[in-house]
Amino acid sequence: MAELTKKTCRGIVEPFRLKHGDKPLNRLERRKVKGFLAEKSEAPFATNNLGKRLGQLLDHAIALHRIRANPTRLTKPCRIMGAGFRAWHESGITRFLEVHEPDTVAYRR
């Protein structure tokens, strides 16, 4: 992992470890994972990030033969409702066409 990725992961996992790190890993169940994630339900992006990082850690615990199954794999990520994409104004389209020629990668997307 790149240093920035490690720092980001630590920022997500470290508060969780401080709060729950003393609990036995082999007793971790899906309902407990759902409870941990529900604590962050006010911030769906943070909830999903914690779920991803816990999943990675528990996959590693499986590889180390500490647990047999990863209970985070049985949970669903929070649904994040967005406002969708906004339409471009004519000025934005004109500017895009000025900058990107028809045979460029940006133009083809």
Backbone as XML, in Angstrom:
<?xml version="1.0"?>
<chain id="A" units="angstrom">
  <residue number="1" name="MET">
    <atom name="N" x="0.830" y="-1.183" z="0.000"/>
    <atom name="CA" x="0.000" y="0.000" z="0.000"/>
    <atom name="C" x="0.877" y="1.249" z="0.000"/>
  </residue>
  <residue number="2" name="ALA">
    <atom name="N" x="0.399" y="2.262" z="-0.648"/>
    <atom name="CA" x="1.096" y="3.541" z="-0.623"/>
    <atom name="C" x="0.951" y="4.148" z="0.774"/>
  </residue>
  <residue number="3" name="GLU">
    <atom name="N" x="1.863" y="5.038" z="1.136"/>
    <atom name="CA" x="1.834" y="5.643" z="2.467"/>
    <atom name="C" x="0.520" y="6.375" z="2.745"/>
  </residue>
  <residue number="4" name="LEU">
    <atom name="N" x="0.008" y="7.085" z="1.756"/>
    <atom name="CA" x="-1.251" y="7.801" z="1.953"/>
    <atom name="C" x="-2.407" y="6.828" z="2.207"/>
  </residue>
  <residue number="5" name="THR">
    <atom name="N" x="-2.404" y="5.704" z="1.503"/>
    <atom name="CA" x="-3.438" y="4.685" z="1.705"/>
    <atom name="C" x="-3.335" y="4.097" z="3.105"/>
  </residue>
  <residue number="6" name="LYS">
    <atom name="N" x="-2.110" y="3.818" z="3.545"/>
    <atom name="CA" x="-1.910" y="3.286" z="4.897"/>
    <atom name="C" x="-2.421" y="4.273" z="5.945"/>
  </residue>
  <residue number="7" name="LYS">
    <atom name="N" x="-2.109" y="5.546" z="5.747"/>
    <atom name="CA" x="-2.534" y="6.574" z="6.691"/>
    <atom name="C" x="-4.059" y="6.667" z="6.732"/>
  </residue>
  <residue number="8" name="THR">
    <atom name="N" x="-4.683" y="6.604" z="5.566"/>
    <atom name="CA" x="-6.146" y="6.653" z="5.486"/>
    <atom name="C" x="-6.763" y="5.450" z="6.188"/>
  </residue>
  <residue number="9" name="CYS">
    <atom name="N" x="-6.232" y="4.274" z="5.914"/>
    <atom name="CA" x="-6.752" y="3.046" z="6.548"/>
    <atom name="C" x="-6.601" y="3.103" z="8.060"/>
  </residue>
  <residue number="10" name="ARG">
    <atom name="N" x="-5.451" y="3.571" z="8.515"/>
    <atom name="CA" x="-5.229" y="3.686" z="9.955"/>
    <atom name="C" x="-6.243" y="4.634" z="10.589"/>
  </residue>
  <residue number="11" name="GLY">
    <atom name="N" x="-6.537" y="5.723" z="9.904"/>
    <atom name="CA" x="-7.502" y="6.689" z="10.416"/>
    <atom name="C" x="-8.896" y="6.110" z="10.545"/>
  </residue>
  <residue number="12" name="ILE">
    <atom name="N" x="-9.210" y="5.130" z="9.724"/>
    <atom name="CA" x="-10.518" y="4.472" z="9.781"/>
    <atom name="C" x="-10.537" y="3.372" z="10.840"/>
  </residue>
  <residue number="13" name="VAL">
    <atom name="N" x="-9.473" y="2.581" z="10.886"/>
    <atom name="CA" x="-9.449" y="1.392" z="11.738"/>
    <atom name="C" x="-9.038" y="1.694" z="13.180"/>
  </residue>
  <residue number="14" name="GLU">
    <atom name="N" x="-8.159" y="2.656" z="13.385"/>
    <atom name="CA" x="-7.629" y="2.903" z="14.730"/>
    <atom name="C" x="-8.710" y="3.274" z="15.753"/>
  </residue>
  <residue number="15" name="PRO">
    <atom name="N" x="-9.647" y="4.166" z="15.449"/>
    <atom name="CA" x="-10.709" y="4.432" z="16.431"/>
    <atom name="C" x="-11.536" y="3.187" z="16.751"/>
  </residue>
  <residue number="16" name="PHE">
    <atom name="N" x="-11.761" y="2.355" z="15.747"/>
    <atom name="CA" x="-12.489" y="1.098" z="15.958"/>
    <atom name="C" x="-11.689" y="0.173" z="16.872"/>
  </residue>
  <residue number="17" name="ARG">
    <atom name="N" x="-10.389" y="0.083" z="16.628"/>
    <atom name="CA" x="-9.522" y="-0.777" z="17.447"/>
    <atom name="C" x="-9.501" y="-0.309" z="18.900"/>
  </residue>
  <residue number="18" name="LEU">
    <atom name="N" x="-9.423" y="1.003" z="19.103"/>
    <atom name="CA" x="-9.399" y="1.527" z="20.471"/>
    <atom name="C" x="-10.691" y="1.201" z="21.216"/>
  </residue>
  <residue number="19" name="LYS">
    <atom name="N" x="-11.804" y="1.221" z="20.507"/>
    <atom name="CA" x="-13.100" y="0.961" z="21.143"/>
    <atom name="C" x="-13.396" y="-0.530" z="21.302"/>
  </residue>
  <residue number="20" name="HIS">
    <atom name="N" x="-13.007" y="-1.345" z="20.307"/>
    <atom name="CA" x="-13.418" y="-2.753" z="20.291"/>
    <atom name="C" x="-12.255" y="-3.750" z="20.253"/>
  </residue>
  <residue number="21" name="GLY">
    <atom name="N" x="-11.036" y="-3.267" z="20.314"/>
    <atom name="CA" x="-9.875" y="-4.142" z="20.143"/>
    <atom name="C" x="-9.653" y="-5.160" z="21.231"/>
  </residue>
  <residue number="22" name="ASP">
    <atom name="N" x="-10.307" y="-5.008" z="22.358"/>
    <atom name="CA" x="-10.117" y="-5.948" z="23.464"/>
    <atom name="C" x="-11.088" y="-7.128" z="23.414"/>
  </residue>
  <residue number="23" name="LYS">
    <atom name="N" x="-11.975" y="-7.126" z="22.439"/>
    <atom name="CA" x="-12.985" y="-8.181" z="22.338"/>
    <atom name="C" x="-12.435" y="-9.378" z="21.553"/>
  </residue>
  <residue number="24" name="PRO">
    <atom name="N" x="-12.885" y="-10.595" z="21.880"/>
    <atom name="CA" x="-12.359" y="-11.784" z="21.193"/>
    <atom name="C" x="-12.792" y="-11.840" z="19.725"/>
  </residue>
  <residue number="25" name="LEU">
    <atom name="N" x="-11.833" y="-12.001" z="18.855"/>
    <atom name="CA" x="-12.077" y="-12.022" z="17.415"/>
    <atom name="C" x="-12.887" y="-13.245" z="16.985"/>
  </residue>
  <residue number="26" name="ASN">
    <atom name="N" x="-12.649" y="-14.375" z="17.614"/>
    <atom name="CA" x="-13.334" y="-15.603" z="17.197"/>
    <atom name="C" x="-14.817" y="-15.613" z="17.543"/>
  </residue>
  <residue number="27" name="ARG">
    <atom name="N" x="-15.289" y="-14.623" z="18.311"/>
    <atom name="CA" x="-16.711" y="-14.530" z="18.632"/>
    <atom name="C" x="-17.432" y="-13.468" z="17.806"/>
  </residue>
  <residue number="28" name="LEU">
    <atom name="N" x="-16.743" y="-12.917" z="16.873"/>
    <atom name="CA" x="-17.337" y="-11.869" z="16.039"/>
    <atom name="C" x="-18.377" y="-12.482" z="15.095"/>
  </residue>
  <residue number="29" name="GLU">
    <atom name="N" x="-19.579" y="-11.946" z="15.141"/>
    <atom name="CA" x="-20.684" y="-12.443" z="14.318"/>
    <atom name="C" x="-21.229" y="-11.321" z="13.445"/>
  </residue>
  <residue number="30" name="ARG">
    <atom name="N" x="-22.018" y="-11.716" z="12.473"/>
    <atom name="CA" x="-22.621" y="-10.763" z="11.534"/>
    <atom name="C" x="-23.425" y="-9.688" z="12.269"/>
  </residue>
  <residue number="31" name="ARG">
    <atom name="N" x="-24.218" y="-10.085" z="13.245"/>
    <atom name="CA" x="-25.059" y="-9.108" z="13.954"/>
    <atom name="C" x="-24.208" y="-8.085" z="14.698"/>
  </residue>
  <residue number="32" name="LYS">
    <atom name="N" x="-23.049" y="-8.515" z="15.207"/>
    <atom name="CA" x="-22.157" y="-7.578" z="15.891"/>
    <atom name="C" x="-21.535" y="-6.604" z="14.886"/>
  </residue>
  <residue number="33" name="VAL">
    <atom name="N" x="-21.144" y="-7.118" z="13.738"/>
    <atom name="CA" x="-20.587" y="-6.257" z="12.687"/>
    <atom name="C" x="-21.632" y="-5.238" z="12.264"/>
  </residue>
  <residue number="34" name="LYS">
    <atom name="N" x="-22.868" y="-5.700" z="12.083"/>
    <atom name="CA" x="-23.944" y="-4.779" z="11.715"/>
    <atom name="C" x="-24.133" y="-3.710" z="12.787"/>
  </residue>
  <residue number="35" name="GLY">
    <atom name="N" x="-23.993" y="-4.088" z="14.036"/>
    <atom name="CA" x="-24.100" y="-3.128" z="15.133"/>
    <atom name="C" x="-22.987" y="-2.096" z="15.103"/>
  </residue>
  <residue number="36" name="PHE">
    <atom name="N" x="-21.754" y="-2.561" z="14.841"/>
    <atom name="CA" x="-20.625" y="-1.630" z="14.735"/>
    <atom name="C" x="-20.857" y="-0.628" z="13.609"/>
  </residue>
  <residue number="37" name="LEU">
    <atom name="N" x="-21.324" y="-1.137" z="12.490"/>
    <atom name="CA" x="-21.556" y="-0.269" z="11.337"/>
    <atom name="C" x="-22.735" y="0.664" z="11.586"/>
  </residue>
  <residue number="38" name="ALA">
    <atom name="N" x="-23.731" y="0.191" z="12.326"/>
    <atom name="CA" x="-24.898" y="1.022" z="12.626"/>
    <atom name="C" x="-24.522" y="2.225" z="13.489"/>
  </residue>
  <residue number="39" name="GLU">
    <atom name="N" x="-23.474" y="2.082" z="14.289"/>
    <atom name="CA" x="-23.006" y="3.202" z="15.107"/>
    <atom name="C" x="-22.604" y="4.401" z="14.253"/>
  </residue>
  <residue number="40" name="LYS">
    <atom name="N" x="-22.207" y="4.133" z="13.016"/>
    <atom name="CA" x="-21.768" y="5.192" z="12.110"/>
    <atom name="C" x="-22.813" y="5.517" z="11.052"/>
  </residue>
  <residue number="41" name="SER">
    <atom name="N" x="-24.028" y="5.065" z="11.251"/>
    <atom name="CA" x="-25.039" y="5.174" z="10.194"/>
    <atom name="C" x="-25.371" y="6.603" z="9.788"/>
  </residue>
  <residue number="42" name="GLU">
    <atom name="N" x="-25.032" y="7.577" z="10.614"/>
    <atom name="CA" x="-25.269" y="8.976" z="10.250"/>
    <atom name="C" x="-24.354" y="9.417" z="9.115"/>
  </residue>
  <residue number="43" name="ALA">
    <atom name="N" x="-23.266" y="8.700" z="8.934"/>
    <atom name="CA" x="-22.291" y="9.035" z="7.889"/>
    <atom name="C" x="-22.099" y="7.811" z="6.993"/>
  </residue>
  <residue number="44" name="PRO">
    <atom name="N" x="-22.921" y="7.659" z="5.940"/>
    <atom name="CA" x="-22.879" y="6.430" z="5.150"/>
    <atom name="C" x="-21.541" y="6.158" z="4.467"/>
  </residue>
  <residue number="45" name="PHE">
    <atom name="N" x="-20.826" y="7.189" z="4.041"/>
    <atom name="CA" x="-19.517" y="6.949" z="3.428"/>
    <atom name="C" x="-18.550" y="6.376" z="4.456"/>
  </residue>
  <residue number="46" name="ALA">
    <atom name="N" x="-18.580" y="6.916" z="5.681"/>
    <atom name="CA" x="-17.721" y="6.416" z="6.753"/>
    <atom name="C" x="-18.098" y="4.980" z="7.120"/>
  </residue>
  <residue number="47" name="THR">
    <atom name="N" x="-19.393" y="4.699" z="7.134"/>
    <atom name="CA" x="-19.861" y="3.342" z="7.427"/>
    <atom name="C" x="-19.318" y="2.361" z="6.401"/>
  </residue>
  <residue number="48" name="ASN">
    <atom name="N" x="-19.437" y="2.712" z="5.133"/>
    <atom name="CA" x="-18.961" y="1.823" z="4.064"/>
    <atom name="C" x="-17.447" y="1.669" z="4.103"/>
  </residue>
  <residue number="49" name="ASN">
    <atom name="N" x="-16.731" y="2.749" z="4.414"/>
    <atom name="CA" x="-15.271" y="2.659" z="4.504"/>
    <atom name="C" x="-14.853" y="1.750" z="5.648"/>
  </residue>
  <residue number="50" name="LEU">
    <atom name="N" x="-15.523" y="1.876" z="6.798"/>
    <atom name="CA" x="-15.209" y="0.989" z="7.917"/>
    <atom name="C" x="-15.501" y="-0.460" z="7.545"/>
  </residue>
  <residue number="51" name="GLY">
    <atom name="N" x="-16.621" y="-0.710" z="6.888"/>
    <atom name="CA" x="-16.964" y="-2.070" z="6.468"/>
    <atom name="C" x="-15.913" y="-2.665" z="5.540"/>
  </residue>
  <residue number="52" name="LYS">
    <atom name="N" x="-15.428" y="-1.858" z="4.605"/>
    <atom name="CA" x="-14.388" y="-2.331" z="3.674"/>
    <atom name="C" x="-13.104" y="-2.677" z="4.414"/>
  </residue>
  <residue number="53" name="ARG">
    <atom name="N" x="-12.679" y="-1.775" z="5.297"/>
    <atom name="CA" x="-11.418" y="-1.992" z="6.018"/>
    <atom name="C" x="-11.525" y="-3.175" z="6.976"/>
  </residue>
  <residue number="54" name="LEU">
    <atom name="N" x="-12.656" y="-3.305" z="7.667"/>
    <atom name="CA" x="-12.837" y="-4.477" z="8.533"/>
    <atom name="C" x="-12.803" y="-5.757" z="7.701"/>
  </residue>
  <residue number="55" name="GLY">
    <atom name="N" x="-13.418" y="-5.716" z="6.532"/>
    <atom name="CA" x="-13.394" y="-6.879" z="5.643"/>
    <atom name="C" x="-11.978" y="-7.276" z="5.273"/>
  </residue>
  <residue number="56" name="GLN">
    <atom name="N" x="-11.149" y="-6.295" z="4.972"/>
    <atom name="CA" x="-9.754" y="-6.580" z="4.636"/>
    <atom name="C" x="-9.006" y="-7.178" z="5.822"/>
  </residue>
  <residue number="57" name="LEU">
    <atom name="N" x="-9.213" y="-6.598" z="7.005"/>
    <atom name="CA" x="-8.538" y="-7.119" z="8.202"/>
    <atom name="C" x="-8.977" y="-8.538" z="8.525"/>
  </residue>
  <residue number="58" name="LEU">
    <atom name="N" x="-10.271" y="-8.792" z="8.392"/>
    <atom name="CA" x="-10.764" y="-10.136" z="8.701"/>
    <atom name="C" x="-10.353" y="-11.151" z="7.643"/>
  </residue>
  <residue number="59" name="ASP">
    <atom name="N" x="-10.215" y="-10.723" z="6.398"/>
    <atom name="CA" x="-9.651" y="-11.620" z="5.375"/>
    <atom name="C" x="-8.219" y="-12.000" z="5.752"/>
  </residue>
  <residue number="60" name="HIS">
    <atom name="N" x="-7.488" y="-11.031" z="6.277"/>
    <atom name="CA" x="-6.114" y="-11.303" z="6.724"/>
    <atom name="C" x="-6.121" y="-12.257" z="7.929"/>
  </residue>
  <residue number="61" name="ALA">
    <atom name="N" x="-7.078" y="-12.071" z="8.833"/>
    <atom name="CA" x="-7.195" y="-12.971" z="9.982"/>
    <atom name="C" x="-7.492" y="-14.400" z="9.528"/>
  </residue>
  <residue number="62" name="ILE">
    <atom name="N" x="-8.260" y="-14.546" z="8.464"/>
    <atom name="CA" x="-8.523" y="-15.879" z="7.901"/>
    <atom name="C" x="-7.225" y="-16.474" z="7.371"/>
  </residue>
  <residue number="63" name="ALA">
    <atom name="N" x="-6.454" y="-15.664" z="6.651"/>
    <atom name="CA" x="-5.181" y="-16.138" z="6.105"/>
    <atom name="C" x="-4.218" y="-16.565" z="7.213"/>
  </residue>
  <residue number="64" name="LEU">
    <atom name="N" x="-4.326" y="-15.926" z="8.384"/>
    <atom name="CA" x="-3.482" y="-16.286" z="9.529"/>
    <atom name="C" x="-4.084" y="-17.400" z="10.382"/>
  </residue>
  <residue number="65" name="HIS">
    <atom name="N" x="-5.216" y="-17.949" z="9.936"/>
    <atom name="CA" x="-5.917" y="-19.034" z="10.636"/>
    <atom name="C" x="-6.400" y="-18.621" z="12.022"/>
  </residue>
  <residue number="66" name="ARG">
    <atom name="N" x="-6.777" y="-17.348" z="12.174"/>
    <atom name="CA" x="-7.325" y="-16.860" z="13.447"/>
    <atom name="C" x="-8.837" y="-17.045" z="13.498"/>
  </residue>
  <residue number="67" name="ILE">
    <atom name="N" x="-9.486" y="-16.934" z="12.336"/>
    <atom name="CA" x="-10.927" y="-17.146" z="12.224"/>
    <atom name="C" x="-11.189" y="-17.948" z="10.957"/>
  </residue>
  <residue number="68" name="ARG">
    <atom name="N" x="-12.386" y="-18.522" z="10.861"/>
    <atom name="CA" x="-12.724" y="-19.349" z="9.700"/>
    <atom name="C" x="-13.532" y="-18.607" z="8.649"/>
  </residue>
  <residue number="69" name="ALA">
    <atom name="N" x="-14.325" y="-17.624" z="9.076"/>
    <atom name="CA" x="-15.197" y="-16.910" z="8.139"/>
    <atom name="C" x="-15.140" y="-15.419" z="8.424"/>
  </residue>
  <residue number="70" name="ASN">
    <atom name="N" x="-15.451" y="-14.644" z="7.410"/>
    <atom name="CA" x="-15.437" y="-13.197" z="7.531"/>
    <atom name="C" x="-16.873" y="-12.687" z="7.605"/>
  </residue>
  <residue number="71" name="PRO">
    <atom name="N" x="-17.345" y="-12.302" z="8.798"/>
    <atom name="CA" x="-18.735" y="-11.873" z="8.943"/>
    <atom name="C" x="-19.062" y="-10.570" z="8.215"/>
  </residue>
  <residue number="72" name="THR">
    <atom name="N" x="-18.060" y="-9.784" z="7.849"/>
    <atom name="CA" x="-18.358" y="-8.552" z="7.107"/>
    <atom name="C" x="-18.847" y="-8.858" z="5.702"/>
  </residue>
  <residue number="73" name="ARG">
    <atom name="N" x="-18.508" y="-10.012" z="5.188"/>
    <atom name="CA" x="-18.934" y="-10.391" z="3.833"/>
    <atom name="C" x="-20.439" y="-10.671" z="3.774"/>
  </residue>
  <residue number="74" name="LEU">
    <atom name="N" x="-21.054" y="-10.817" z="4.938"/>
    <atom name="CA" x="-22.490" y="-11.092" z="5.011"/>
    <atom name="C" x="-23.309" y="-9.820" z="5.220"/>
  </residue>
  <residue number="75" name="THR">
    <atom name="N" x="-22.647" y="-8.673" z="5.247"/>
    <atom name="CA" x="-23.349" y="-7.405" z="5.436"/>
    <atom name="C" x="-23.376" y="-6.649" z="4.111"/>
  </residue>
  <residue number="76" name="LYS">
    <atom name="N" x="-24.355" y="-5.791" z="3.966"/>
    <atom name="CA" x="-24.484" y="-4.984" z="2.757"/>
    <atom name="C" x="-24.010" y="-3.564" z="3.052"/>
  </residue>
  <residue number="77" name="PRO">
    <atom name="N" x="-23.400" y="-2.908" z="2.066"/>
    <atom name="CA" x="-23.006" y="-1.516" z="2.288"/>
    <atom name="C" x="-24.233" y="-0.610" z="2.373"/>
  </residue>
  <residue number="78" name="CYS">
    <atom name="N" x="-24.040" y="0.530" z="3.009"/>
    <atom name="CA" x="-25.120" y="1.529" z="3.091"/>
    <atom name="C" x="-25.404" y="2.052" z="1.694"/>
  </residue>
  <residue number="79" name="ARG">
    <atom name="N" x="-26.659" y="2.278" z="1.459"/>
    <atom name="CA" x="-27.054" y="2.867" z="0.188"/>
    <atom name="C" x="-26.883" y="4.372" z="0.277"/>
  </residue>
  <residue number="80" name="ILE">
    <atom name="N" x="-26.209" y="4.927" z="-0.677"/>
    <atom name="CA" x="-25.952" y="6.360" z="-0.664"/>
    <atom name="C" x="-26.748" y="6.992" z="-1.788"/>
  </residue>
  <residue number="81" name="MET">
    <atom name="N" x="-27.670" y="7.838" z="-1.380"/>
    <atom name="CA" x="-28.530" y="8.497" z="-2.359"/>
    <atom name="C" x="-27.886" y="9.818" z="-2.774"/>
  </residue>
  <residue number="82" name="GLY">
    <atom name="N" x="-27.652" y="9.949" z="-4.045"/>
    <atom name="CA" x="-27.082" y="11.186" z="-4.556"/>
    <atom name="C" x="-28.115" y="11.959" z="-5.343"/>
  </residue>
  <residue number="83" name="ALA">
    <atom name="N" x="-27.750" y="13.132" z="-5.717"/>
    <atom name="CA" x="-28.646" y="13.982" z="-6.498"/>
    <atom name="C" x="-28.532" y="13.670" z="-7.993"/>
  </residue>
  <residue number="84" name="GLY">
    <atom name="N" x="-27.636" y="12.747" z="-8.327"/>
    <atom name="CA" x="-27.448" y="12.413" z="-9.736"/>
    <atom name="C" x="-26.458" y="13.356" z="-10.402"/>
  </residue>
  <residue number="85" name="PHE">
    <atom name="N" x="-26.412" y="13.306" z="-11.688"/>
    <atom name="CA" x="-25.504" y="14.149" z="-12.446"/>
    <atom name="C" x="-26.237" y="15.400" z="-12.899"/>
  </residue>
  <residue number="86" name="ARG">
    <atom name="N" x="-25.545" y="16.500" z="-12.880"/>
    <atom name="CA" x="-26.187" y="17.711" z="-13.379"/>
    <atom name="C" x="-25.861" y="17.879" z="-14.853"/>
  </residue>
  <residue number="87" name="ALA">
    <atom name="N" x="-26.781" y="18.442" z="-15.573"/>
    <atom name="CA" x="-26.592" y="18.651" z="-17.006"/>
    <atom name="C" x="-25.601" y="19.783" z="-17.247"/>
  </residue>
  <residue number="88" name="TRP">
    <atom name="N" x="-24.848" y="19.648" z="-18.319"/>
    <atom name="CA" x="-23.899" y="20.690" z="-18.681"/>
    <atom name="C" x="-24.655" y="21.857" z="-19.315"/>
  </residue>
  <residue number="89" name="HIS">
    <atom name="N" x="-24.135" y="23.051" z="-19.088"/>
    <atom name="CA" x="-24.635" y="24.234" z="-19.783"/>
    <atom name="C" x="-23.946" y="24.313" z="-21.138"/>
  </residue>
  <residue number="90" name="GLU">
    <atom name="N" x="-24.518" y="25.024" z="-22.041"/>
    <atom name="CA" x="-23.933" y="25.181" z="-23.382"/>
    <atom name="C" x="-22.494" y="25.680" z="-23.312"/>
  </residue>
  <residue number="91" name="SER">
    <atom name="N" x="-22.220" y="26.597" z="-22.383"/>
    <atom name="CA" x="-20.856" y="27.145" z="-22.274"/>
    <atom name="C" x="-19.853" y="26.052" z="-21.891"/>
  </residue>
  <residue number="92" name="GLY">
    <atom name="N" x="-20.268" y="25.123" z="-21.015"/>
    <atom name="CA" x="-19.392" y="24.021" z="-20.627"/>
    <atom name="C" x="-19.127" y="23.066" z="-21.774"/>
  </residue>
  <residue number="93" name="ILE">
    <atom name="N" x="-20.137" y="22.802" z="-22.575"/>
    <atom name="CA" x="-19.980" y="21.925" z="-23.745"/>
    <atom name="C" x="-19.045" y="22.575" z="-24.749"/>
  </residue>
  <residue number="94" name="THR">
    <atom name="N" x="-19.241" y="23.859" z="-24.990"/>
    <atom name="CA" x="-18.390" y="24.590" z="-25.929"/>
    <atom name="C" x="-16.943" y="24.566" z="-25.463"/>
  </residue>
  <residue number="95" name="ARG">
    <atom name="N" x="-16.717" y="24.816" z="-24.178"/>
    <atom name="CA" x="-15.361" y="24.811" z="-23.623"/>
    <atom name="C" x="-14.728" y="23.428" z="-23.749"/>
  </residue>
  <residue number="96" name="PHE">
    <atom name="N" x="-15.484" y="22.374" z="-23.458"/>
    <atom name="CA" x="-14.975" y="21.007" z="-23.578"/>
    <atom name="C" x="-14.519" y="20.735" z="-25.009"/>
  </residue>
  <residue number="97" name="LEU">
    <atom name="N" x="-15.347" y="21.121" z="-25.975"/>
    <atom name="CA" x="-15.018" y="20.872" z="-27.379"/>
    <atom name="C" x="-13.821" y="21.696" z="-27.836"/>
  </residue>
  <residue number="98" name="GLU">
    <atom name="N" x="-13.593" y="22.848" z="-27.216"/>
    <atom name="CA" x="-12.412" y="23.658" z="-27.538"/>
    <atom name="C" x="-11.140" y="22.987" z="-27.047"/>
  </residue>
  <residue number="99" name="VAL">
    <atom name="N" x="-11.218" y="22.346" z="-25.896"/>
    <atom name="CA" x="-10.044" y="21.752" z="-25.263"/>
    <atom name="C" x="-9.750" y="20.352" z="-25.799"/>
  </residue>
  <residue number="100" name="HIS">
    <atom name="N" x="-10.789" y="19.551" z="-26.050"/>
    <atom name="CA" x="-10.604" y="18.150" z="-26.438"/>
    <atom name="C" x="-10.984" y="17.929" z="-27.900"/>
  </residue>
  <residue number="101" name="GLU">
    <atom name="N" x="-10.016" y="17.463" z="-28.641"/>
    <atom name="CA" x="-10.249" y="17.141" z="-30.053"/>
    <atom name="C" x="-11.109" y="15.877" z="-30.148"/>
  </residue>
  <residue number="102" name="PRO">
    <atom name="N" x="-11.841" y="15.697" z="-31.270"/>
    <atom name="CA" x="-12.738" y="14.541" z="-31.411"/>
    <atom name="C" x="-12.070" y="13.173" z="-31.288"/>
  </residue>
  <residue number="103" name="ASP">
    <atom name="N" x="-10.776" y="13.051" z="-31.534"/>
    <atom name="CA" x="-10.144" y="11.726" z="-31.483"/>
    <atom name="C" x="-9.330" y="11.504" z="-30.209"/>
  </residue>
  <residue number="104" name="THR">
    <atom name="N" x="-9.674" y="12.186" z="-29.110"/>
    <atom name="CA" x="-8.957" y="12.005" z="-27.851"/>
    <atom name="C" x="-9.752" y="11.099" z="-26.907"/>
  </residue>
  <residue number="105" name="VAL">
    <atom name="N" x="-9.085" y="10.596" z="-25.882"/>
    <atom name="CA" x="-9.720" y="9.712" z="-24.917"/>
    <atom name="C" x="-10.865" y="10.427" z="-24.198"/>
  </residue>
  <residue number="106" name="ALA">
    <atom name="N" x="-10.645" y="11.664" z="-23.781"/>
    <atom name="CA" x="-11.693" y="12.412" z="-23.070"/>
    <atom name="C" x="-12.937" y="12.581" z="-23.935"/>
  </residue>
  <residue number="107" name="TYR">
    <atom name="N" x="-12.738" y="12.816" z="-25.201"/>
    <atom name="CA" x="-13.864" y="13.044" z="-26.106"/>
    <atom name="C" x="-14.665" y="11.755" z="-26.303"/>
  </residue>
  <residue number="108" name="ARG">
    <atom name="N" x="-13.989" y="10.623" z="-26.366"/>
    <atom name="CA" x="-14.679" y="9.342" z="-26.615"/>
    <atom name="C" x="-15.451" y="8.844" z="-25.409"/>
  </residue>
  <residue number="109" name="ARG">
    <atom name="N" x="-15.139" y="9.282" z="-24.242"/>
    <atom name="CA" x="-15.829" y="8.795" z="-23.030"/>
    <atom name="C" x="-17.151" y="9.408" z="-22.987"/>
  </residue>
</chain>
